[in-house]
């Protein structure tokens, strides 16, 4: 348990995370890290099992801590009821002899091997089964390793579902350096969303009285800056660079755990990204990597804020936005220099995503502000045009 006093309205922050290991050879340290657990259930997909899962199982078997392994078949790209069901069903041997006088024996720890979908699904299984879990990262592809919520597809929509936070995060740099480059870019893209997300949070504090923590806000911006700086070195697959990026992810995840919600990590950009992802799912297409969707949505929301900065007569709002303009410019420069690929290039899909985001989640963002000012429609149309002009 991490706990510390704070000057914000919460007075104290705490998170159930017991520890983390970000180093070369971190997988070999799992027996010591998980010394208090003895029946460990390993969950991976085919790709993550090849990348790290096989080694994890080998290490656990050698020290007598391995209980069971589930390798999700096929390409597991969406956290949904089917994936969750497989994880829960296979928590015990499905071929075991039945005993009608007892409940199914369960592991004492779930160890996810993977990044987005595997981790999110195990997080929710952990919450539902009341079991602690941890994660072995396989790619620096997103900042949600330490999150307490799972973006989940159910009932025909996508929503963040309450889950649990990992007890331990294990990131082996020897594994992470070999992750697909596009996944690395996605991780940086996910972090870019902190700039618009944090401005949205400050906007909510000042205009609707929402709680805000200055320390967490400063820590998250510093983490985003660290990722931005190191992002230029990604192509070299430098371990020190990847370690710095993972540490940045950790700060953001802890911010979510400390506040009990995703405010420190996401604002309008994440909601728009979710809307675009849902559009693909509804049309029978696999969504793009979440971090790349967030990156594009961040550029879109930054455009809206820049428009508002030029037009507003509200001196306080102008000063608030002005603090973030250098970050927005830095993101745009990175995307151009590193040739970050766009995910949505259809104008109507861009506009529809903005409209859908307004009603997807009751979270005050620039979209709510524009709606209240009677400028939502105008900004949605103009921002979409400006975004797509960047790709020409």
Short mmCIF file of the C-alpha atoms (twelve columns), coordinates in Angstrom:
data_MODEL
# 
_entry.id   MODEL 
# 
loop_
_atom_site.group_PDB 
_atom_site.id 
_atom_site.type_symbol 
_atom_site.label_atom_id 
_atom_site.label_alt_id 
_atom_site.label_comp_id 
_atom_site.label_asym_id 
_atom_site.label_seq_id 
_atom_site.Cartn_x 
_atom_site.Cartn_y 
_atom_site.Cartn_z 
_atom_site.pdbx_PDB_model_num 
ATOM 1   C CA . UNK A 1   0.000   0.000   0.000   1 
ATOM 2   C CA . UNK A 2   1.284   3.429   -0.978  1 
ATOM 3   C CA . UNK A 3   0.004   6.306   1.142   1 
ATOM 4   C CA . UNK A 4   0.919   9.959   1.615   1 
ATOM 5   C CA . UNK A 5   -0.544  13.219  2.943   1 
ATOM 6   C CA . UNK A 6   -1.581  15.927  0.490   1 
ATOM 7   C CA . UNK A 7   -2.676  19.546  0.663   1 
ATOM 8   C CA . UNK A 8   -5.669  18.927  -1.638  1 
ATOM 9   C CA . UNK A 9   -9.251  18.404  -0.484  1 
ATOM 10  C CA . UNK A 10  -8.713  14.644  -0.165  1 
ATOM 11  C CA . UNK A 11  -5.987  15.315  2.438   1 
ATOM 12  C CA . UNK A 12  -4.475  11.887  1.840   1 
ATOM 13  C CA . UNK A 13  -3.852  9.676   -1.165  1 
ATOM 14  C CA . UNK A 14  -3.384  5.931   -1.176  1 
ATOM 15  C CA . UNK A 15  -3.160  3.120   -3.681  1 
ATOM 16  C CA . UNK A 16  -3.194  -0.656  -3.134  1 
ATOM 17  C CA . UNK A 17  -0.087  -1.137  -5.273  1 
ATOM 18  C CA . UNK A 18  2.616   -2.978  -3.339  1 
ATOM 19  C CA . UNK A 19  5.458   -2.368  -5.744  1 
ATOM 20  C CA . UNK A 20  6.877   -2.409  -9.254  1 
ATOM 21  C CA . UNK A 21  9.997   -3.549  -11.057 1 
ATOM 22  C CA . UNK A 22  11.191  -1.874  -14.249 1 
ATOM 23  C CA . UNK A 23  14.524  -3.370  -15.260 1 
ATOM 24  C CA . UNK A 24  16.338  -5.780  -17.557 1 
ATOM 25  C CA . UNK A 25  15.675  -9.334  -16.431 1 
ATOM 26  C CA . UNK A 26  12.694  -8.309  -14.293 1 
ATOM 27  C CA . UNK A 27  10.883  -11.584 -15.103 1 
ATOM 28  C CA . UNK A 28  13.557  -13.506 -13.218 1 
ATOM 29  C CA . UNK A 29  12.668  -11.529 -10.095 1 
ATOM 30  C CA . UNK A 30  9.024   -12.678 -10.080 1 
ATOM 31  C CA . UNK A 31  9.516   -15.426 -7.417  1 
ATOM 32  C CA . UNK A 32  10.832  -12.858 -4.962  1 
ATOM 33  C CA . UNK A 33  8.285   -10.195 -5.937  1 
ATOM 34  C CA . UNK A 34  5.388   -12.644 -5.528  1 
ATOM 35  C CA . UNK A 35  6.868   -14.455 -2.530  1 
ATOM 36  C CA . UNK A 36  3.590   -14.275 -0.603  1 
ATOM 37  C CA . UNK A 37  1.592   -16.101 -3.308  1 
ATOM 38  C CA . UNK A 38  1.739   -19.787 -4.152  1 
ATOM 39  C CA . UNK A 39  -1.017  -20.636 -6.658  1 
ATOM 40  C CA . UNK A 40  -0.502  -18.232 -9.528  1 
ATOM 41  C CA . UNK A 41  -2.840  -18.199 -12.527 1 
ATOM 42  C CA . UNK A 42  -1.081  -16.857 -15.635 1 
ATOM 43  C CA . UNK A 43  -3.156  -15.287 -18.419 1 
ATOM 44  C CA . UNK A 44  -1.739  -14.274 -21.806 1 
ATOM 45  C CA . UNK A 45  -2.691  -14.223 -25.465 1 
ATOM 46  C CA . UNK A 46  -0.747  -15.965 -28.208 1 
ATOM 47  C CA . UNK A 47  1.456   -12.951 -28.903 1 
ATOM 48  C CA . UNK A 48  2.209   -12.045 -25.304 1 
ATOM 49  C CA . UNK A 49  2.815   -15.672 -24.377 1 
ATOM 50  C CA . UNK A 50  5.509   -15.844 -27.047 1 
ATOM 51  C CA . UNK A 51  6.954   -12.477 -25.980 1 
ATOM 52  C CA . UNK A 52  7.104   -13.125 -22.226 1 
ATOM 53  C CA . UNK A 53  4.482   -15.605 -21.003 1 
ATOM 54  C CA . UNK A 54  6.469   -18.758 -21.699 1 
ATOM 55  C CA . UNK A 55  9.398   -17.368 -19.714 1 
ATOM 56  C CA . UNK A 56  7.083   -16.310 -16.882 1 
ATOM 57  C CA . UNK A 57  5.592   -19.814 -16.630 1 
ATOM 58  C CA . UNK A 58  9.054   -21.381 -16.710 1 
ATOM 59  C CA . UNK A 59  10.193  -19.176 -13.816 1 
ATOM 60  C CA . UNK A 60  7.050   -19.883 -11.774 1 
ATOM 61  C CA . UNK A 61  7.227   -23.638 -12.312 1 
ATOM 62  C CA . UNK A 62  10.862  -23.676 -11.239 1 
ATOM 63  C CA . UNK A 63  9.916   -22.273 -7.828  1 
ATOM 64  C CA . UNK A 64  6.690   -24.267 -7.429  1 
ATOM 65  C CA . UNK A 65  4.319   -21.291 -7.615  1 
ATOM 66  C CA . UNK A 66  2.584   -22.021 -10.927 1 
ATOM 67  C CA . UNK A 67  -1.036  -23.211 -10.800 1 
ATOM 68  C CA . UNK A 68  -2.490  -22.808 -14.258 1 
ATOM 69  C CA . UNK A 69  -1.945  -21.000 -17.569 1 
ATOM 70  C CA . UNK A 70  -4.558  -19.665 -19.981 1 
ATOM 71  C CA . UNK A 71  -3.388  -18.623 -23.424 1 
ATOM 72  C CA . UNK A 72  -6.287  -16.827 -25.085 1 
ATOM 73  C CA . UNK A 73  -6.535  -18.096 -28.634 1 
ATOM 74  C CA . UNK A 74  -6.560  -15.909 -31.727 1 
ATOM 75  C CA . UNK A 75  -5.932  -12.187 -31.799 1 
ATOM 76  C CA . UNK A 76  -7.334  -10.744 -28.582 1 
ATOM 77  C CA . UNK A 77  -7.888  -7.047  -29.275 1 
ATOM 78  C CA . UNK A 78  -11.004 -6.141  -27.319 1 
ATOM 79  C CA . UNK A 79  -11.786 -6.331  -23.602 1 
ATOM 80  C CA . UNK A 80  -15.265 -7.812  -23.765 1 
ATOM 81  C CA . UNK A 81  -17.552 -10.351 -22.106 1 
ATOM 82  C CA . UNK A 82  -16.159 -13.242 -24.135 1 
ATOM 83  C CA . UNK A 83  -12.584 -12.587 -23.005 1 
ATOM 84  C CA . UNK A 84  -13.661 -12.021 -19.402 1 
ATOM 85  C CA . UNK A 85  -15.704 -15.227 -19.448 1 
ATOM 86  C CA . UNK A 86  -12.753 -17.301 -20.648 1 
ATOM 87  C CA . UNK A 87  -10.529 -15.939 -17.894 1 
ATOM 88  C CA . UNK A 88  -13.054 -16.624 -15.143 1 
ATOM 89  C CA . UNK A 89  -14.035 -20.069 -16.486 1 
ATOM 90  C CA . UNK A 90  -10.434 -21.222 -16.708 1 
ATOM 91  C CA . UNK A 91  -9.408  -19.945 -13.291 1 
ATOM 92  C CA . UNK A 92  -9.802  -23.590 -12.253 1 
ATOM 93  C CA . UNK A 93  -9.259  -26.773 -14.269 1 
ATOM 94  C CA . UNK A 94  -12.432 -27.126 -16.345 1 
ATOM 95  C CA . UNK A 95  -11.861 -30.901 -16.497 1 
ATOM 96  C CA . UNK A 96  -11.618 -31.309 -12.725 1 
ATOM 97  C CA . UNK A 97  -13.925 -33.780 -11.011 1 
ATOM 98  C CA . UNK A 98  -16.992 -32.017 -9.634  1 
ATOM 99  C CA . UNK A 99  -17.643 -31.630 -5.936  1 
ATOM 100 C CA . UNK A 100 -21.152 -30.399 -5.300  1 
ATOM 101 C CA . UNK A 101 -20.358 -29.733 -1.641  1 
ATOM 102 C CA . UNK A 102 -17.690 -27.107 -2.251  1 
ATOM 103 C CA . UNK A 103 -17.001 -24.063 -4.355  1 
ATOM 104 C CA . UNK A 104 -14.458 -24.117 -7.150  1 
ATOM 105 C CA . UNK A 105 -10.894 -23.835 -5.802  1 
ATOM 106 C CA . UNK A 106 -9.348  -20.591 -6.964  1 
ATOM 107 C CA . UNK A 107 -5.797  -19.353 -7.434  1 
ATOM 108 C CA . UNK A 108 -4.424  -16.911 -4.882  1 
ATOM 109 C CA . UNK A 109 -3.080  -14.541 -7.560  1 
ATOM 110 C CA . UNK A 110 -3.806  -13.688 -11.194 1 
ATOM 111 C CA . UNK A 111 -0.803  -12.670 -13.265 1 
ATOM 112 C CA . UNK A 112 -1.643  -10.931 -16.556 1 
ATOM 113 C CA . UNK A 113 1.029   -11.087 -19.236 1 
ATOM 114 C CA . UNK A 114 0.258   -8.347  -21.734 1 
ATOM 115 C CA . UNK A 115 -0.628  -4.714  -22.097 1 
ATOM 116 C CA . UNK A 116 -4.083  -3.333  -22.963 1 
ATOM 117 C CA . UNK A 117 -6.699  -6.049  -23.454 1 
ATOM 118 C CA . UNK A 118 -5.126  -8.838  -21.405 1 
ATOM 119 C CA . UNK A 119 -4.380  -6.497  -18.520 1 
ATOM 120 C CA . UNK A 120 -7.803  -4.822  -18.613 1 
ATOM 121 C CA . UNK A 121 -9.606  -8.173  -18.732 1 
ATOM 122 C CA . UNK A 122 -7.578  -9.642  -15.851 1 
ATOM 123 C CA . UNK A 123 -8.160  -6.454  -13.875 1 
ATOM 124 C CA . UNK A 124 -11.908 -6.956  -14.102 1 
ATOM 125 C CA . UNK A 125 -11.676 -10.717 -13.439 1 
ATOM 126 C CA . UNK A 126 -9.617  -9.888  -10.346 1 
ATOM 127 C CA . UNK A 127 -12.308 -7.512  -9.135  1 
ATOM 128 C CA . UNK A 128 -15.147 -9.972  -9.768  1 
ATOM 129 C CA . UNK A 129 -13.337 -12.930 -8.187  1 
ATOM 130 C CA . UNK A 130 -11.995 -10.887 -5.268  1 
ATOM 131 C CA . UNK A 131 -8.443  -11.983 -6.043  1 
ATOM 132 C CA . UNK A 132 -5.267  -9.876  -6.175  1 
ATOM 133 C CA . UNK A 133 -3.561  -9.570  -9.512  1 
ATOM 134 C CA . UNK A 134 -0.420  -8.232  -11.102 1 
ATOM 135 C CA . UNK A 135 0.796   -7.587  -14.619 1 
ATOM 136 C CA . UNK A 136 3.898   -8.387  -16.624 1 
ATOM 137 C CA . UNK A 137 4.044   -5.667  -19.278 1 
ATOM 138 C CA . UNK A 138 4.878   -6.707  -22.824 1 
ATOM 139 C CA . UNK A 139 4.808   -3.328  -24.563 1 
ATOM 140 C CA . UNK A 140 5.123   0.352   -23.575 1 
ATOM 141 C CA . UNK A 141 1.829   0.883   -25.380 1 
ATOM 142 C CA . UNK A 142 -0.471  2.581   -22.885 1 
ATOM 143 C CA . UNK A 143 -0.550  4.304   -19.510 1 
ATOM 144 C CA . UNK A 144 -3.264  2.209   -17.885 1 
ATOM 145 C CA . UNK A 145 -1.156  -0.458  -16.198 1 
ATOM 146 C CA . UNK A 146 -1.923  0.959   -12.760 1 
ATOM 147 C CA . UNK A 147 -5.472  2.083   -13.504 1 
ATOM 148 C CA . UNK A 148 -8.429  0.964   -11.401 1 
ATOM 149 C CA . UNK A 149 -10.903 1.048   -14.290 1 
ATOM 150 C CA . UNK A 150 -11.357 -1.101  -17.374 1 
ATOM 151 C CA . UNK A 151 -12.614 0.297   -20.705 1 
ATOM 152 C CA . UNK A 152 -15.001 -2.546  -21.515 1 
ATOM 153 C CA . UNK A 153 -17.272 -3.408  -24.419 1 
ATOM 154 C CA . UNK A 154 -20.712 -4.551  -23.299 1 
ATOM 155 C CA . UNK A 155 -24.376 -3.948  -24.072 1 
ATOM 156 C CA . UNK A 156 -23.390 -2.563  -27.458 1 
ATOM 157 C CA . UNK A 157 -21.300 0.252   -26.040 1 
ATOM 158 C CA . UNK A 158 -17.975 0.974   -24.391 1 
ATOM 159 C CA . UNK A 159 -17.689 2.228   -20.850 1 
ATOM 160 C CA . UNK A 160 -15.140 2.350   -18.068 1 
ATOM 161 C CA . UNK A 161 -16.052 -0.354  -15.555 1 
ATOM 162 C CA . UNK A 162 -14.887 -0.325  -11.939 1 
ATOM 163 C CA . UNK A 163 -12.157 -2.904  -11.439 1 
ATOM 164 C CA . UNK A 164 -9.051  -3.242  -9.284  1 
ATOM 165 C CA . UNK A 165 -5.482  -2.009  -9.337  1 
ATOM 166 C CA . UNK A 166 -2.558  -4.428  -9.746  1 
ATOM 167 C CA . UNK A 167 -0.584  -5.270  -6.644  1 
ATOM 168 C CA . UNK A 168 2.592   -5.452  -8.712  1 
ATOM 169 C CA . UNK A 169 3.721   -4.162  -12.108 1 
ATOM 170 C CA . UNK A 170 6.652   -5.995  -13.666 1 
ATOM 171 C CA . UNK A 171 8.271   -4.512  -16.767 1 
ATOM 172 C CA . UNK A 172 11.217  -6.370  -18.254 1 
ATOM 173 C CA . UNK A 173 13.119  -4.000  -20.514 1 
ATOM 174 C CA . UNK A 174 14.502  -6.924  -22.497 1 
ATOM 175 C CA . UNK A 175 10.903  -7.703  -23.500 1 
ATOM 176 C CA . UNK A 176 9.670   -4.153  -23.960 1 
ATOM 177 C CA . UNK A 177 12.469  -3.146  -26.333 1 
ATOM 178 C CA . UNK A 178 11.260  -5.741  -28.831 1 
ATOM 179 C CA . UNK A 179 7.632   -4.602  -28.873 1 
ATOM 180 C CA . UNK A 180 6.185   -3.518  -32.242 1 
ATOM 181 C CA . UNK A 181 7.160   0.077   -32.978 1 
ATOM 182 C CA . UNK A 182 3.541   1.094   -33.612 1 
ATOM 183 C CA . UNK A 183 2.666   -0.015  -30.071 1 
ATOM 184 C CA . UNK A 184 5.462   2.143   -28.716 1 
ATOM 185 C CA . UNK A 185 4.090   5.137   -30.625 1 
ATOM 186 C CA . UNK A 186 0.655   4.335   -29.221 1 
ATOM 187 C CA . UNK A 187 2.033   4.545   -25.695 1 
ATOM 188 C CA . UNK A 188 3.433   8.001   -26.345 1 
ATOM 189 C CA . UNK A 189 0.158   8.994   -27.994 1 
ATOM 190 C CA . UNK A 190 -1.778  7.899   -24.923 1 
ATOM 191 C CA . UNK A 191 0.433   10.121  -22.766 1 
ATOM 192 C CA . UNK A 192 -0.173  13.121  -25.027 1 
ATOM 193 C CA . UNK A 193 -3.784  12.987  -23.908 1 
ATOM 194 C CA . UNK A 194 -2.651  14.151  -20.458 1 
ATOM 195 C CA . UNK A 195 -2.143  17.664  -21.796 1 
ATOM 196 C CA . UNK A 196 -5.722  18.167  -22.987 1 
ATOM 197 C CA . UNK A 197 -7.067  15.968  -20.189 1 
ATOM 198 C CA . UNK A 198 -5.371  18.017  -17.486 1 
ATOM 199 C CA . UNK A 199 -6.619  21.255  -19.022 1 
ATOM 200 C CA . UNK A 200 -10.119 19.782  -19.062 1 
ATOM 201 C CA . UNK A 201 -9.728  18.917  -15.374 1 
ATOM 202 C CA . UNK A 202 -8.624  22.461  -14.546 1 
ATOM 203 C CA . UNK A 203 -11.531 23.784  -16.610 1 
ATOM 204 C CA . UNK A 204 -13.924 21.633  -14.573 1 
ATOM 205 C CA . UNK A 205 -12.366 22.884  -11.334 1 
ATOM 206 C CA . UNK A 206 -12.754 26.534  -12.257 1 
ATOM 207 C CA . UNK A 207 -16.136 26.466  -14.001 1 
ATOM 208 C CA . UNK A 208 -18.175 23.770  -12.234 1 
ATOM 209 C CA . UNK A 209 -16.298 23.407  -8.933  1 
ATOM 210 C CA . UNK A 210 -14.909 19.926  -9.487  1 
ATOM 211 C CA . UNK A 211 -12.221 18.563  -7.166  1 
ATOM 212 C CA . UNK A 212 -8.650  19.000  -8.419  1 
ATOM 213 C CA . UNK A 213 -5.282  18.003  -6.970  1 
ATOM 214 C CA . UNK A 214 -2.380  20.311  -7.828  1 
ATOM 215 C CA . UNK A 215 0.289   17.776  -6.877  1 
ATOM 216 C CA . UNK A 216 -1.158  15.007  -9.014  1 
ATOM 217 C CA . UNK A 217 -1.677  17.460  -11.859 1 
ATOM 218 C CA . UNK A 218 1.937   18.620  -11.731 1 
ATOM 219 C CA . UNK A 219 3.235   15.047  -11.493 1 
ATOM 220 C CA . UNK A 220 1.198   13.916  -14.501 1 
ATOM 221 C CA . UNK A 221 2.333   16.839  -16.674 1 
ATOM 222 C CA . UNK A 222 5.948   16.145  -15.687 1 
ATOM 223 C CA . UNK A 223 5.452   12.478  -16.630 1 
ATOM 224 C CA . UNK A 224 3.951   13.456  -19.991 1 
ATOM 225 C CA . UNK A 225 6.914   15.766  -20.625 1 
ATOM 226 C CA . UNK A 226 9.303   12.934  -19.787 1 
ATOM 227 C CA . UNK A 227 7.583   10.649  -22.273 1 
ATOM 228 C CA . UNK A 228 7.546   13.337  -24.954 1 
ATOM 229 C CA . UNK A 229 11.263  13.962  -24.535 1 
ATOM 230 C CA . UNK A 230 12.140  10.270  -24.668 1 
ATOM 231 C CA . UNK A 231 9.707   9.512   -27.474 1 
ATOM 232 C CA . UNK A 232 12.152  10.807  -30.044 1 
ATOM 233 C CA . UNK A 233 14.513  7.951   -29.112 1 
ATOM 234 C CA . UNK A 234 11.973  5.168   -29.535 1 
ATOM 235 C CA . UNK A 235 13.193  4.025   -32.911 1 
ATOM 236 C CA . UNK A 236 16.565  3.164   -31.378 1 
ATOM 237 C CA . UNK A 237 14.787  0.915   -28.837 1 
ATOM 238 C CA . UNK A 238 17.052  2.277   -26.143 1 
ATOM 239 C CA . UNK A 239 16.363  0.603   -22.779 1 
ATOM 240 C CA . UNK A 240 16.920  3.757   -20.730 1 
ATOM 241 C CA . UNK A 241 14.432  5.566   -22.955 1 
ATOM 242 C CA . UNK A 242 11.839  2.813   -22.565 1 
ATOM 243 C CA . UNK A 243 12.380  2.746   -18.809 1 
ATOM 244 C CA . UNK A 244 11.743  6.494   -18.616 1 
ATOM 245 C CA . UNK A 245 8.540   6.092   -20.610 1 
ATOM 246 C CA . UNK A 246 7.305   3.226   -18.404 1 
ATOM 247 C CA . UNK A 247 8.023   5.317   -15.318 1 
ATOM 248 C CA . UNK A 248 5.940   8.073   -16.865 1 
ATOM 249 C CA . UNK A 249 3.088   5.624   -17.417 1 
ATOM 250 C CA . UNK A 250 3.349   4.572   -13.792 1 
ATOM 251 C CA . UNK A 251 2.947   8.143   -12.527 1 
ATOM 252 C CA . UNK A 252 -0.265  8.550   -14.505 1 
ATOM 253 C CA . UNK A 253 -1.638  5.212   -13.357 1 
ATOM 254 C CA . UNK A 254 -0.888  6.032   -9.741  1 
ATOM 255 C CA . UNK A 255 -2.655  9.366   -10.199 1 
ATOM 256 C CA . UNK A 256 -5.810  7.480   -11.151 1 
ATOM 257 C CA . UNK A 257 -5.432  5.156   -8.182  1 
ATOM 258 C CA . UNK A 258 -4.862  8.069   -5.790  1 
ATOM 259 C CA . UNK A 259 -7.963  9.965   -6.903  1 
ATOM 260 C CA . UNK A 260 -10.160 6.903   -7.462  1 
ATOM 261 C CA . UNK A 261 -11.051 7.967   -11.004 1 
ATOM 262 C CA . UNK A 262 -9.471  8.542   -14.401 1 
ATOM 263 C CA . UNK A 263 -9.430  12.359  -14.281 1 
ATOM 264 C CA . UNK A 264 -5.614  12.547  -14.041 1 
ATOM 265 C CA . UNK A 265 -5.323  10.530  -17.242 1 
ATOM 266 C CA . UNK A 266 -8.163  11.457  -19.536 1 
ATOM 267 C CA . UNK A 267 -10.487 14.148  -20.745 1 
ATOM 268 C CA . UNK A 268 -12.403 14.865  -23.937 1 
ATOM 269 C CA . UNK A 269 -9.648  13.314  -26.070 1 
ATOM 270 C CA . UNK A 270 -10.164 9.865   -24.541 1 
ATOM 271 C CA . UNK A 271 -13.925 10.056  -24.864 1 
ATOM 272 C CA . UNK A 272 -13.666 11.024  -28.530 1 
ATOM 273 C CA . UNK A 273 -11.192 8.177   -29.073 1 
ATOM 274 C CA . UNK A 274 -13.630 5.732   -27.478 1 
ATOM 275 C CA . UNK A 275 -16.377 7.039   -29.769 1 
ATOM 276 C CA . UNK A 276 -14.221 6.410   -32.827 1 
ATOM 277 C CA . UNK A 277 -13.360 2.920   -31.579 1 
ATOM 278 C CA . UNK A 278 -17.034 2.132   -31.078 1 
ATOM 279 C CA . UNK A 279 -17.767 3.284   -34.609 1 
ATOM 280 C CA . UNK A 280 -15.295 0.733   -35.951 1 
ATOM 281 C CA . UNK A 281 -16.701 -2.051  -33.771 1 
ATOM 282 C CA . UNK A 282 -20.246 -1.291  -34.886 1 
ATOM 283 C CA . UNK A 283 -19.155 -1.476  -38.519 1 
ATOM 284 C CA . UNK A 284 -17.402 -4.813  -38.050 1 
ATOM 285 C CA . UNK A 285 -13.869 -3.422  -38.045 1 
ATOM 286 C CA . UNK A 286 -11.138 -3.834  -35.465 1 
ATOM 287 C CA . UNK A 287 -10.306 -0.484  -33.851 1 
ATOM 288 C CA . UNK A 288 -6.865  1.025   -34.232 1 
ATOM 289 C CA . UNK A 289 -4.488  0.964   -31.277 1 
ATOM 290 C CA . UNK A 290 -6.098  2.981   -28.497 1 
ATOM 291 C CA . UNK A 291 -3.072  5.217   -27.963 1 
ATOM 292 C CA . UNK A 292 -3.009  6.229   -31.620 1 
ATOM 293 C CA . UNK A 293 -6.731  7.075   -31.443 1 
ATOM 294 C CA . UNK A 294 -6.043  9.168   -28.336 1 
ATOM 295 C CA . UNK A 295 -3.148  10.929  -30.050 1 
ATOM 296 C CA . UNK A 296 -5.333  12.007  -32.950 1 
ATOM 297 C CA . UNK A 297 -8.139  13.054  -30.607 1 
ATOM 298 C CA . UNK A 298 -5.626  15.060  -28.565 1 
ATOM 299 C CA . UNK A 299 -4.648  17.000  -31.683 1 
ATOM 300 C CA . UNK A 300 -8.350  17.599  -32.351 1 
ATOM 301 C CA . UNK A 301 -9.131  18.869  -28.838 1 
ATOM 302 C CA . UNK A 302 -5.986  21.013  -28.873 1 
ATOM 303 C CA . UNK A 303 -7.316  22.645  -32.042 1 
ATOM 304 C CA . UNK A 304 -10.564 23.439  -30.229 1 
ATOM 305 C CA . UNK A 305 -8.696  24.962  -27.303 1 
ATOM 306 C CA . UNK A 306 -6.575  27.079  -29.634 1 
ATOM 307 C CA . UNK A 307 -9.721  28.352  -31.352 1 
ATOM 308 C CA . UNK A 308 -11.242 29.164  -27.987 1 
ATOM 309 C CA . UNK A 309 -8.067  30.937  -26.877 1 
ATOM 310 C CA . UNK A 310 -8.257  33.277  -29.868 1 
ATOM 311 C CA . UNK A 311 -11.946 34.032  -29.494 1 
ATOM 312 C CA . UNK A 312 -12.723 34.113  -25.772 1 
ATOM 313 C CA . UNK A 313 -13.175 37.382  -23.900 1 
ATOM 314 C CA . UNK A 314 -12.852 35.527  -20.586 1 
ATOM 315 C CA . UNK A 315 -9.457  36.598  -19.211 1 
ATOM 316 C CA . UNK A 316 -9.255  33.714  -16.750 1 
ATOM 317 C CA . UNK A 317 -10.038 31.129  -19.406 1 
ATOM 318 C CA . UNK A 318 -7.507  32.697  -21.746 1 
ATOM 319 C CA . UNK A 319 -4.781  32.502  -19.091 1 
ATOM 320 C CA . UNK A 320 -5.715  28.903  -18.296 1 
ATOM 321 C CA . UNK A 321 -5.422  27.793  -21.916 1 
ATOM 322 C CA . UNK A 322 -2.234  29.796  -22.472 1 
ATOM 323 C CA . UNK A 323 -0.355  27.592  -19.988 1 
ATOM 324 C CA . UNK A 324 -0.966  24.573  -22.213 1 
ATOM 325 C CA . UNK A 325 -0.287  26.059  -25.643 1 
ATOM 326 C CA . UNK A 326 3.432   25.116  -25.586 1 
ATOM 327 C CA . UNK A 327 2.459   21.505  -24.834 1 
ATOM 328 C CA . UNK A 328 -0.002  21.443  -27.724 1 
ATOM 329 C CA . UNK A 329 2.664   22.795  -30.073 1 
ATOM 330 C CA . UNK A 330 5.171   20.206  -28.835 1 
ATOM 331 C CA . UNK A 331 2.700   17.394  -29.495 1 
ATOM 332 C CA . UNK A 332 2.062   18.644  -33.012 1 
ATOM 333 C CA . UNK A 333 5.776   18.902  -33.712 1 
ATOM 334 C CA . UNK A 334 6.326   15.345  -32.459 1 
ATOM 335 C CA . UNK A 335 3.512   13.935  -34.578 1 
ATOM 336 C CA . UNK A 336 4.913   15.583  -37.694 1 
ATOM 337 C CA . UNK A 337 8.561   14.692  -37.105 1 
ATOM 338 C CA . UNK A 338 7.853   11.099  -36.028 1 
ATOM 339 C CA . UNK A 339 5.165   10.614  -38.688 1 
ATOM 340 C CA . UNK A 340 2.535   9.393   -36.237 1 
ATOM 341 C CA . UNK A 341 -0.171  7.815   -38.419 1 
ATOM 342 C CA . UNK A 342 -3.734  9.166   -38.283 1 
ATOM 343 C CA . UNK A 343 -6.510  6.719   -37.399 1 
ATOM 344 C CA . UNK A 344 -9.597  8.585   -38.619 1 
ATOM 345 C CA . UNK A 345 -9.534  10.426  -41.936 1 
ATOM 346 C CA . UNK A 346 -13.239 10.457  -42.774 1 
ATOM 347 C CA . UNK A 347 -14.632 13.889  -41.937 1 
ATOM 348 C CA . UNK A 348 -18.080 12.625  -40.983 1 
ATOM 349 C CA . UNK A 349 -16.613 10.035  -38.643 1 
ATOM 350 C CA . UNK A 350 -14.527 12.736  -36.967 1 
ATOM 351 C CA . UNK A 351 -17.560 14.988  -36.479 1 
ATOM 352 C CA . UNK A 352 -19.820 12.136  -35.370 1 
ATOM 353 C CA . UNK A 353 -17.213 11.123  -32.801 1 
ATOM 354 C CA . UNK A 354 -17.220 14.612  -31.312 1 
ATOM 355 C CA . UNK A 355 -21.019 14.583  -31.065 1 
ATOM 356 C CA . UNK A 356 -21.082 11.103  -29.575 1 
ATOM 357 C CA . UNK A 357 -18.422 12.000  -27.016 1 
ATOM 358 C CA . UNK A 358 -20.648 14.745  -25.638 1 
ATOM 359 C CA . UNK A 359 -23.236 12.203  -24.499 1 
ATOM 360 C CA . UNK A 360 -21.029 9.167   -23.844 1 
ATOM 361 C CA . UNK A 361 -19.827 10.278  -20.433 1 
ATOM 362 C CA . UNK A 362 -20.992 12.826  -17.909 1 
ATOM 363 C CA . UNK A 363 -17.574 14.425  -17.484 1 
ATOM 364 C CA . UNK A 364 -17.127 18.161  -17.804 1 
ATOM 365 C CA . UNK A 365 -14.687 18.960  -20.612 1 
ATOM 366 C CA . UNK A 366 -14.254 21.604  -23.277 1 
ATOM 367 C CA . UNK A 367 -17.120 19.897  -25.120 1 
ATOM 368 C CA . UNK A 368 -19.487 20.691  -22.252 1 
ATOM 369 C CA . UNK A 369 -18.165 24.236  -22.042 1 
ATOM 370 C CA . UNK A 370 -18.740 24.799  -25.760 1 
ATOM 371 C CA . UNK A 371 -22.221 23.312  -25.523 1 
ATOM 372 C CA . UNK A 372 -23.101 25.697  -22.688 1 
ATOM 373 C CA . UNK A 373 -21.740 28.621  -24.708 1 
ATOM 374 C CA . UNK A 374 -23.754 27.640  -27.787 1 
ATOM 375 C CA . UNK A 375 -20.587 27.025  -29.800 1 
ATOM 376 C CA . UNK A 376 -20.424 23.218  -29.892 1 
ATOM 377 C CA . UNK A 377 -21.670 22.666  -33.437 1 
ATOM 378 C CA . UNK A 378 -19.478 25.399  -34.899 1 
ATOM 379 C CA . UNK A 379 -16.336 24.144  -33.171 1 
ATOM 380 C CA . UNK A 380 -16.991 20.507  -34.062 1 
ATOM 381 C CA . UNK A 381 -17.181 21.357  -37.758 1 
ATOM 382 C CA . UNK A 382 -14.240 23.760  -37.853 1 
ATOM 383 C CA . UNK A 383 -11.961 21.595  -35.722 1 
ATOM 384 C CA . UNK A 384 -12.649 18.570  -37.919 1 
ATOM 385 C CA . UNK A 385 -11.632 20.554  -40.990 1 
ATOM 386 C CA . UNK A 386 -8.454  21.813  -39.357 1 
ATOM 387 C CA . UNK A 387 -7.511  18.332  -38.152 1 
ATOM 388 C CA . UNK A 388 -7.901  16.716  -41.547 1 
ATOM 389 C CA . UNK A 389 -5.954  19.570  -43.142 1 
ATOM 390 C CA . UNK A 390 -2.941  18.403  -41.121 1 
ATOM 391 C CA . UNK A 391 -2.868  15.161  -43.109 1 
ATOM 392 C CA . UNK A 392 -2.871  16.724  -46.562 1 
# 
